Every structure is written in structure tokens, then in C-alpha cells.
């Protein structure tokens, strides 16, 4: 079951990259907060559901990225348009199997156990398990009697003047990290894990401010993998430029940056031209690695949450 889900998600990502390029990852329009959102719970979707729903929105041409289950539509007094096809979203649950009894720990007791407890034979008493549930959702455009929620987001100009919202988010994140420093000493963009330093070319060297922030958030995404932060193995275990681990880390950072850029309403001028190599490389890399695709999207969600906290 899990492998089938991985393969389905992976196919969605590759098909989206081939058909829509990187615009599929960021379908927001300037001035419109259009991240995937559940109209009944008033909560944004996370993990790879973001990308599944983004793809459906772009592919079907929906104006709003707002979704409900059949029951939620009915509870709101609406109805699903006859013949509408649903989209599946997935939710992962972590549980524990008690090896001493052979039974699963009740969800309400999970927080009270010691996952490192060992039995008399030295084996771990509790084995972590993963399960997945899926729900079928419909876009608000597929519903009658349901109005979309109008949401606002700060828009951006296309000058080389600093963007107040992007500056605030990036500086707030940096200030909270203690050792992390942002410098503008070299004409290249990179993050050094050993020195915990992000170097960026100066803002006025970019075609516009939005392109500067896109690169900045890419490098800041790398910095979240530091051992004192998210301790991400794809950052810490890179042996050389271009190896498999490096490719994974680049994918995590680029997806994270595109997601943040979308949330802020930024529209980098050089995004499409600079992204073609990524698209080609990602499609080749992900073709036969469905679990890696899911990993990258899950890690990117953690990155965005970490920078925004």
C-alpha cells in the first residue's frame, strides 16, 4: 500500500514538472493567498498533499486552492457537482507496537511510553510503526452552494528595493539561530555548514529583488539542516558536489524556497530561465526513486515550518 502511494505521488511530481515546469510548485498569483487550504477546518494542507493539490489546481485550471471532503461539503449545506472526480490526500500516523504483548499501543497512551525502553532480552520493547489514511477531496469549484474564502497576501513590486515582508521573515529566522550569519562578501550564493554562514551576492546585482530573495531562501533552507537545527542528513552527509546526497539536499532547498516565495507573493523574473536545468535533473533523478520524492517534499515542509516559526 505505502509503495503504491509513493509511486503515485512520484508520478504526479514528474508529470507536473514535465507539463508545467516549476510554476506548478508555486501556483499562487500575486495578491492571492492560494496555498492548499481546507475550507471546513480552516487549516492549510502540509507535506506532499501541498504538491498533489497544487498540481490538481494548475492542471484543472481552478481559481482557488480550497478543498473539502464530501461530508464537509454536505455539512456546509452544499453539494458536489454530479460527475466530479475527487482528489486523494494522505495523512501519515505514527504508532507503536508493544513487543512484550504483541499489541499496538492505544493512541491516547503513545505520549506516556518510553520509546527507548528495553525488555529483559535487550530488545526494544516498542517498535515504531507507520500507517497511512487517505481522504477524497473536492475543489470548491466542484461544489454548489459553497463560497470560496477570500484570503490576502502581501504583494511584491519588481524593483531592486528590499521587500519588507521578505526581509522581516529572513532576518527574524537568522536572529533566532544564534551562530548563523548572513554576509555579502563574495559574488556567489552558498551556505557553509562548517562556518554556519550564508553568503549572498548583493541585492543590486540581481535582475530584481524577488530573484534575490528566491536565492536567499534557498540558502537559508540549507541552513535549517545544521546539526543544531533540523539535523538533516542530506546536508550533513554530502561527500562531494553532485553526488546523490547532494541532489537530495538541493531538491529539498529548492522546493522550500519556491514554497516560501509563493507564500510571500514574490515573482522572480529569472525563475523560469534558471530552473530548466533543475527540471531536467529532477525528472531524471526521481524517475525510479519514489520514496526520495516523498522525502524531499516532507523535508521541505519541515524547512518552511522551521523558518516561519
N, C-alpha and C positions, 0 to 999 in steps of 0.2 A: 504493500500500500504506500509506504513512505517513498520508495524508489519511483513509483509511478507519479507521485506528486512532484518529486524533484525533477523528473523528466519533463513533466507538463510545464512547470514553471520555467525551466531552462529553454524549452521550445518557444515559450511566449517571449522571453527576453531576446533570443536570437532573431525570431521573426520580427519583433519590434525594431531592433537595431537595423536589420536589413531593409525594412519597409519605410521606417520613419526617421532613421538616424537618431541622434541624441535628443532631438526635440521631443521624442516620446517620453524620455525621462523627466522632462520639465514642460508639461503641457499648460502651465499657468500662463495666463495673459496678464500683462501689466495692469495693475489696478484691481485685480480679481484674485482673491484667495481661493485657489482651486486645488488644494491637496485633497486626496480621497477622504471623505467625511461621511459618517453615518448620521442621517437626519433624525433618527429616533433616539440615539444615545448621546448625541452632541459630542461625539468623540471622533478624532482622526484615526484612520487606519494606520497600522505600522507594519514593520517587517516587509516581506516580499509582497504582501497584499497591496502596498503602495504601488508597486510596479505593475501588478496584474490589473488593477483598476485604472491606472494611468493609460495602459495600453488599450483597454476597452474604450475609455473615453475618447482617445485620439482616433482609434480605428473606426468607431461608430459615429464620430462627429458630435458627441454630446457636449452641450454648452457647460453643464455643471458636473462636477466630480462628486456627486452626492448620491448615496445609496441606501437601500432598505431591504430587509428580508420581506417575504410575502406576508408573514404575520405582522410585521411592523407597519406595512402599508395598510393592512386591514384595520389595525389598532388606531391608525390615524384617520380612519374613515375614507380611505381611498381605495383604489383597485388597480391591479396590474393590467395593462392593455393586453387584450387577447392576442396570443401568438408570440408574446415577448420571450426572448431567450435570456435565461439568468446567467450570472457570472459567479463562479465559485471563489470564496475566500477561505483562508485556512488559519486555524489557531492552534498553536502548539501548547501542550500541557506537560509539565514535569511532575513526575511522581516517584514513589519509592516502593520497591518490593522488599518485604521483610524476609530475609533468607532463613531466619530461625523458625518461621511459621509457614512460609510459602505463600503468604497472603500480601496483598497490596495495602499500604498504609492509607487510612482514610484521609481525604484531602484536608479536613479540619485539624488533623494531627501532624501534618507534614512539618509545620514550623516548630514542633516540640521535640523532634527527634534529633539525634546527633549523627549526621551522615558519616562520620569517621569512626563510629563505634565498631568494635570487632568482636567476633564470637570467640569461644574458647579455643577453636582450631586456628585462630589468627585471621580468618577471612572476614571481610567486611560484612556487617550484619545487613546493611541496607544497600540495595542496588538501585541506582538512579535509572528511571525509565522515561521514555518519551512517547506521547501519544498525540494524535492529530485529529481535530474535528474540522469539518468543513460546512459552510453555510452557503446557500444560494441567495444572491442579492440582485436587486434590480436598480438601474439608474432612475433618478427622479423623472427623466424624460420618458421612461417606460410606464409611468404611473399617471392615473387620472385622479383628480381631487387632491393632489399633493403639490404644494408650492415649494420651490427651492429656497434655501436660506441665502440671503444676500450677505456676503462677507467682504470685508475690506482688507486691503494690504497696501503698505506704503509703496508708491511708485517711484521709479528712478528716472533721472534725466540721463542724457548720453554724453555729458561733458567729462572733463578730467578733474572736476571738483570732487572732493571727498563726499561720499554718501553717508549721511548722518546715521542712518539705521545700521548699515553695514559696519561702519566704524565702531558704533556702540557695541554691537554683538561681538566683533572680533576682539576689541580691547577688553571688554568685560571677561571674555574667556581667558585671554592672556593674563590679565591681572590676578585671576583666581588660581593660576598654576604655580606661582612662586618662582621657580627657576626658569621657566620658559621666557625667551626673549625674541622680539621681532626686530630685525635690523635691515638696513638698506645699504649694504656695503659693496655688493657685487652685482654684476649685470646678469644674474641668473636666479631662478627661484628654486629653493630646496629646503628640506628640513634635515638637520643633523641630530640624530638621536643621542650621540655621544656628548655633544655640547648643549643639547636641548635648545637649539636656536633655529628660528625660521629666517631665512634671508629672502628678501624680495627686491626686484628692481624698483626704482622709484615710480610712483604713480604716473607722473607725467611722461614716462616712456611708453605707456600703453596707449592703444588706439582710443580707449575710453575708460572711464573709471570702473564701469561694470566688469570689463575684462580683467582689470587689476584685482578686483575682489574675488572673481571666479578662481584665479590662480592662488590668491591668498588663502581662501577657504580650502582649496585642495591641499596646500602645505600644512595648514592648521589641522586638517583631518589626519594627516600623517602623525602630527604631534600627539594626538589623542592615544596613539598606540604605545607611548612611552611606558616603561615598566611601573612608574608610579601613578599611571592613569588607568587606561583600559588594558594595559599589558598585552597588546595584540601580537600574536606570534608571527603574523605576516610582516610586521615591521621589524621585530627583534631578531628574526631568524634569516634575514636576507643575506645571502653569501656574496652575490655579485649582481651587478646591473643586468637586467634582462632574464634572470632565472625565473623558475616557476613561482617561487615565493614572492619575488618582486612583482610579478604580473598580478598576483592576487592582491597585494597591497595597493598597487596603482589603481586597480579596479575599485577597491573599497574607497580610496580617497577621491576618485573622480566622480563616483556616484554620490558620495557625500556632498561634494562641492556643488554638483548640479542641483541636488535637492535643496541646499541652503540658498543658492542663487534663485531658485524658483520661489521659495518661501518669501524672500525679500523683494520679489518683483523685479529683479535685475535682468537685463537683456544684453549680455556681452556681444559686441559687434563681431569679434573674431571667433566666436564659439564654434560655428559650423565648419569653417575652414580648418581650424586647428583640431577638429575632432574626427576627421575622416580616418586618420591612421589608427585612432583608438577603436573606431567601429570595426575596421578590418581585423585588427589584432584581437579584439574581444570575441568576435564571431568565431575566429579560428581557435582561440583558446577554450571557449566554452562549449564548443560543438559536442564533445564527448565527455564533459565533466559537469553533469547536472548538479551535483552536490556543491561544487565550487561556486556556482551561480547563486545558489541559495545562501551559502556562507557569506558571499560578498554583500548581498542585499541586507542580510541580518546585521552584519558588522557596520554597514553604512548607517543603518537606523540607530545603532548604539552611538556612533560618532555624532550624528546630528543631535541626539538627545543630550549627549555629554557637553557639546559646545553650547547648547541652548539652556542648560540647567542653571 
